Amino acid sequence: MSKQPNIDTSPPVSDEIRKTTCYMCACRCGINVHMKGGKVAYIEGNRDHPINKGVLCAKGSAGIMQVNAPSRLRSPMKRVGPRGSGEFEEISWDEALSLATSRLAKIRKEAPEKLAFFTGRDQSQSFTSLWAQSFGTPNYAAHGGFCSVNMAAAGIYTMGGAFWEFGQPDWEHTKLLMLFGVAEDHDSNPIKMGLGKLKQRGAKVIGVNPVRSGYNAIADEWVGITPGADGLFITSLIHELLRAGKIDLDYLARYTNAPALLNSDPNDAEFGLFLRDDDGKMLVIDRNSGKPTAFDKKGVQPDLRGTLRRAGVTHKAAFHSIAETYLAPEFAPEAVAERCGIEPQTIRRIAAELARVAFDEAISLPIEWTDFRGETHSEMIGRPVSFHAMRGISAHANGFQTCRALHILQILLGSVEVPGGFRFKPPYPKPVEAHPTPHCQSNPMAPLDGPHLGFVRGPEHLALKPDGSAARIDKAFTWENPMSSHGLMHMVISNAHAGDPYKIDTLFLYMANMAWNSSMNTKSVIDMLTDRDDNGEYVIPNIIYSDAYSSEMVAYADLILPDSTYLERHDCISLLDRPICEADAAADAIRWPVIEPDRDVRGFQSVLCDLGARLGLPNFTNPDGSAKYKDYADYIVNHERKPGIGPLSAFRGDGTETGRGSVNSEQLDRYIENGGFAVTHIPDSARYYKPWNMEYQEWAVGMGLFDTPQPYLFSIYSEPMRKFQLAAEGHGERQPPDHLRKQVHDAMRPLPVWEEATDDEGGEYPLHALTQRPMAMYHSWGSQNAWLRQIHGRNPLYVPTKVWEAHGFQDGDWARVTSRSGEIVVPVAHQAALNSNTVWTWNAIGKRKGAWALDQNAPEATKGFLLNHLIDELLPPKGDGLRYSNSDPVTGQAAWFDLRVKIEKCAAPDEPQPAFSSLRSPVGKGPKNLAWKVGS
Ligand code: SF4
C-alpha cells in the first residue's frame, strides 16, 4: 500500500464558541458564534435553543457580513451642511451627549411634550418606554402603528393575545392550517419548522394571499384573494358554519361572552352593554336554575339562548346578535365572491373542510384539568384546525375588524387554546383588563402619569386635552383612532411639520428609516424634514437619530448617536417585552458582546442610561443624583419593575429562582453559561385551555406574569367598542366632535362587519398594489449585506397575466405606475400565480444613492425602487376641510395595502423614477470586494 498523505480533513473551525441571540430578524433564534483569533469566523444555529433548535436561515448565517458591513457608522456626528446633504463632522461622545442633554433638559424644564421619541424595530420597548415616561413626554411609541397593530390589538381585545409573538399553531396536532397574508421575512425559522412538521404528517396547508410566493408557494391550496377582502371572505366562512350548525356550542357557552346578557332595548342608554351584577360581573342565564347568574359562579352552565326582562328592559345572550349578524344574506358566498375574487363553491368547500376537520376529526388528550368554575375535566378536547396571519390582512383601513373576524372564526370553531388549534405563548393570554390604559398627563420636570400606550376600555381613556384636542403628536387615542394601542409613528413627521396638534422641538428617532422605506410618500416626508419657516429655521427644529448603519435617515438628522451591532452589545429579550416563549414554556434570552466594537460606537440603550442620568430622570438616577445604571447590562440585572420582577426571569435570587426573586448580580453570567437563554416549562395539565385552566393561572402567578389568577371570557362581542358607539350616538360626557360621529359609529361596531377599505371603487385606478419583504431580508437591513444582496439586488413590479397581456408587455419592459398621489416608472415582470387585479413588488430593496455605503451604480440604487412614493399618508379631502390619515379608523394602523394604481407601458428610462440626488455618505463607500481572513 502506498503511503497516504497526512491530511487533516476536519480542521477546527474555531477556537471558541460564544452563544447569543440572532438579530437578523425578529424571530430571535439561538446562535453559536464561532470565534477565531478573537474574530467571528462563522455562525451556526444553537441546537439547544427553544426557538430554532439548531436551524439557521440565510439571514442568520449572513450576520457575519452585517457586523463587518462597510455601512456601519463609526462615531458620533454633528451635521455641518444643510439637512439632507449628508455633511457631518465626527465628534466625541462627550460632546454628543452634552449637545443632546442641554437641548433635552431645556425641553423637560419648559414643556416635555416638545420631545417626540419614537423607536423603530428595536426590541427593548419596556426599557425605552420607561425612559420616555421618566422624561415626561406623552410622545412615545415604537413602530407598531405602521407594522401590525391591527393584528395585535384585535387579538388582545378579542381573546387576550394574537398570532406570532403572542401565540402559534399547535404544530404537533393541527391537521389543517390556514395562513393569511404572512410576511415572509418576519415569520421565519419557527414557521418554517412548523410547516415542515405539518408536511411530514400530511396535514393540509391553505394559503390565502394575493401573491403566491414564499409559504403560499408550498401550501397545498392557494387562494389568490383580492387585497382588502379578507374580512369579507372570513365572515362568509362564519356565515356558512353558522348556517350548517357547525360551531362549538359547548366551547362558546363556557369560554366566551356569547351567553352574556346584552341590553337589547334600542331606546335604552345602555343599549348594547352587558348586564352586570353589583360586583361588575357579566350575567348569564344558568341552564340549571334558569336564573341570571354571574358568569364565573361555581357550577354555572351558561345558556347561549338566554333572555331576561328586567326593569322593563329586555336582555338577550350576545349569541343572538352574533347569529343574526352573520346569518344575514350579505355574507352568503354568492354575495361576496366577486369582491373576494374567490368562487362561491370554493368558499363553501373551505367552510365545510374547516368543519369536518374541527368536529369529525376532533382529538382528545387524556389530560385532566380543572377550570375556573371549579369543574374538573377528564380530557382535553382538540379541534385540530389552526390559523396564522400577519400584516397582509391587517395593513388595511378595515384591518382591525378583519383581524377580529379571523379570531372570531377560530373561536366559533372552538379551536383556540385547545389541542390542534391556536395556542398562546406566555405572558399571553392576558385579558384587556390586565393591560394598562394610555397615559398622557405631562408636566415640566415630572415623569408622565403612567405608561404611554395601553388598551382603552371606553371614551374616558382617550388621550385628549381638556379642550378635546389631541394630547399626543401622533394623535393616538383620539376619536380619529380610538384604539391606537401602538401609536401612529407614520404620522409623527407630518403632524410635527404641520404643528398639528402642536409644534415640537426635538424629534428623537431610533432605528427607523423614516426618510426612505418606513414612510409613506417618501418624497414629501423628505421635504418636511428639510422645510424651513419664514425665519429660515427648520420647521422641525431638532432631529436626533440613532442607528448602527448609514441609512437614508442619517442624512436628515442634526445629531447622530451611532449604535453597536447585535454581536457587540447587550440586549434583553424579556418577558416584560416581546419574549421568545413557546406555547409550552416561558423563555427569555440575552445578547452579549461576543466581539468588541472596533469603532467609537455605543449600544443605544446604554446611551439612554447615560442621557437619563445626565438629565436627572427618575428611574435613571439615585437619590444622591448619581447615575443609577452604568450601562444597559447593569439595568438588565438590577432593574426591578416590581419587587422581585426584573427584565430577566431566570437565575434570580441565589441563582435558582425563576419568575420572582431578588436581584442576582451574576445573572448575565448564568445566562451566558446556559447558552444565552432560559426556559421554564409549563406543567402538562396547564398546557392548554390557559385562560380558564386554574393550574396555568397559578403557574403564571408564580412566574410573575400576573399577581393573581385572572381567568376571563373571550370577547366575541366587544363591549369597549360599543361604548364608543354609544358616545357617537350622543351618550356620556365624552362625545366625538360632530364631523367624526359617523366614522366612530361605523368603525366601532362591536361585531366585525366588513367594509370596503377605501372610497376608491377602482374606476380610475383599477389595480391593487402591494409590497412584501422577501424571506431573505428583514426590513431594509438585508440589502446592504454582501451575501444577501446577491439574492435580491433589484426588484421589478410583478404583473398578473391578464394585465400583462392586456398591455402587451414583454420581458424587459417598463411601466408608468400612477396612484392618486404620485407616479413611478419601473421595470415589470410577469407572474402568473398572482391575483388578476393586483401588482406587487419587494419592499426595501431600492436604496438611495450614497446610502448604506453602496456604490453609486449598485443595482439597489439604479434598478431597485420603492412603491412608497405612491402611498399618501393622508386620505383625499372629504369636503369637510379636514384631512384624515391613511390609517385604520380603529387603531390608526397605516393602511399600506389599500393602494390603488393604474399602469401603462412606457419607454425605459436609465433608472427607475423618481430618481433622487445622491447623498454624501458619512462612511464613504464599501470596497469593491469585501474579503478578510480570520485566524492564521
Ligand atoms: S429566522 Fe431570523 S432570528 Fe432566526 S436565524 Fe434567521 S434571521 Fe436569525
Boltz pocket constraint, residues with backbone or C-beta under 6 A from the ligand:
constraints:
  - pocket:
      binder: B
      contacts: [[A, 22], [A, 23], [A, 24], [A, 25], [A, 26], [A, 27], [A, 28], [A, 29], [A, 52], [A, 55], [A, 56], [A, 57], [A, 58], [A, 59], [A, 60], [A, 61], [A, 185], [A, 188], [A, 189], [A, 190]]
      max_distance: 6.0
